[in-house]
Amino acid sequence: MSSKVSSDSWTGPPKWPEDAEIKEYAGGCHCKKFRFKFTHPIFENGGMKVTTCNCSICNQHGLYNIYVPQSRFELTSGSEDEMSKYQLAGKPSTHRFCPNCGSNMIVRWGDLVVVNVRAVDDIDVKGLDFFHLDGRNLF
């Protein structure tokens, strides 16, 4: 099941349900230069919804996003200093990707790490429910 959110109803990233089952996930780039792990409420098979956004960069890269507090995210291989960075002019977020294989893995946005679900190990995107964000008109 999907839901749509327009720019006039956006109140920020989805809140974690208080009773959510928390799972540890791992992922990284295609060439394995960078690896990460994080904890988050379960989001596959009908769990917490994953955000799709129609802003220019999310749309072009085909990103499926989840929002992780920095305290729950850890880079386990490679360092962010080695990652390529891209920041849209005047925007508060910084996209980070592998300079070798080009995988878009994370976005730093305030005190959150926005993780591209497509970079998470063993996730079947067909089993995800989506929250559609009208980022084109919001950001």
C-alpha positions in Angstrom: 0.0 0.0 0.0 1.3 3.4 -0.9 0.4 6.9 0.4 1.1 10.2 -1.1 2.2 13.3 0.7 2.2 16.8 -0.9 4.4 19.7 0.1 1.7 21.4 2.0 1.2 18.3 4.4 4.9 17.5 5.0 5.8 17.6 8.7 9.3 16.0 8.4 10.6 12.5 8.1 8.4 9.7 9.1 8.4 9.1 12.9 9.4 5.8 14.3 6.4 3.9 15.9 7.0 3.6 19.6 6.3 -0.2 19.5 8.3 -0.8 16.4 10.5 -3.9 16.2 14.1 -2.6 15.6 16.5 -4.5 13.3 20.1 -4.2 12.4 20.8 -3.7 8.7 24.0 -3.6 6.7 24.8 -2.3 3.3 27.3 -0.4 1.2 28.4 0.4 -2.3 28.5 -2.0 -5.2 32.4 -2.4 -5.2 32.4 -2.9 -1.4 34.9 -0.1 -0.7 32.3 1.4 1.7 30.2 -0.6 4.1 27.8 0.6 6.8 25.4 -0.7 9.4 22.4 0.9 11.2 19.4 0.0 13.3 15.9 1.0 12.2 12.4 -0.3 12.5 11.7 -3.1 10.1 10.8 -1.7 6.7 10.4 -4.7 4.5 7.3 -6.9 4.1 4.8 -4.4 5.2 6.9 -2.7 7.9 7.6 1.0 8.1 7.1 2.8 4.9 10.1 3.8 2.7 10.1 7.3 1.2 10.1 7.9 -2.6 10.7 11.5 -3.6 10.2 13.2 -6.9 12.8 15.9 -6.3 15.3 16.1 -9.2 18.2 14.1 -7.6 16.1 11.4 -5.9 14.1 11.0 -9.1 17.2 10.8 -11.3 19.0 8.3 -9.0 15.9 6.2 -8.3 16.4 6.6 -4.5 14.3 4.8 -1.9 15.0 6.5 1.4 14.8 5.8 5.1 15.8 8.2 7.8 18.2 7.1 10.5 19.4 9.1 13.5 23.2 9.6 13.3 23.6 7.8 16.6 22.2 4.6 15.0 24.4 4.7 11.8 28.0 3.5 11.5 30.3 3.4 8.6 32.2 0.1 9.0 34.5 0.2 6.0 36.0 3.3 4.3 35.6 6.8 5.6 33.2 9.6 4.6 36.3 11.7 3.8 37.0 9.3 1.0 33.4 9.5 -0.4 32.5 11.9 -3.2 30.1 14.6 -2.2 27.4 16.5 -3.9 25.4 19.3 -2.4 22.7 21.0 -4.4 23.1 24.8 -4.3 21.3 26.3 -1.3 20.1 22.9 0.0 20.8 21.6 3.5 21.6 18.0 2.5 24.9 16.5 1.2 24.7 13.4 -1.0 27.6 10.9 -0.5 28.6 8.3 -3.0 31.4 6.0 -3.9 34.0 7.5 -6.2 34.8 4.1 -7.6 31.5 2.5 -8.5 29.2 5.6 -8.2 26.8 4.0 -5.8 24.6 6.6 -4.0 24.5 5.3 -0.5 23.6 8.1 2.0 22.6 11.7 2.4 23.6 13.8 5.4 20.6 15.9 6.4 20.8 17.7 9.7 21.1 15.1 12.5 19.8 12.3 10.2 21.5 9.9 7.8 19.1 9.3 4.9 20.0 5.8 3.7 19.3 4.6 0.1 17.4 1.3 0.7 18.8 0.1 -2.7 22.2 0.1 -1.0 21.0 -2.1 1.9 21.9 -5.8 1.7 19.3 -8.4 0.8 16.3 -6.1 0.4 13.7 -7.0 -2.2 12.1 -3.7 -3.2 9.0 -5.6 -4.3 8.2 -6.2 -0.6 8.3 -2.5 0.3 5.4 -0.1 1.1 6.0 3.5 0.0 5.4 7.0 1.2 5.4 9.3 -1.8 6.9 12.7 -1.1 6.4 15.6 -3.4 9.9 16.9 -3.0 9.9 18.7 -6.3 7.6 21.2 -4.8 8.9 21.1 -1.2 12.7 21.3 -1.4 
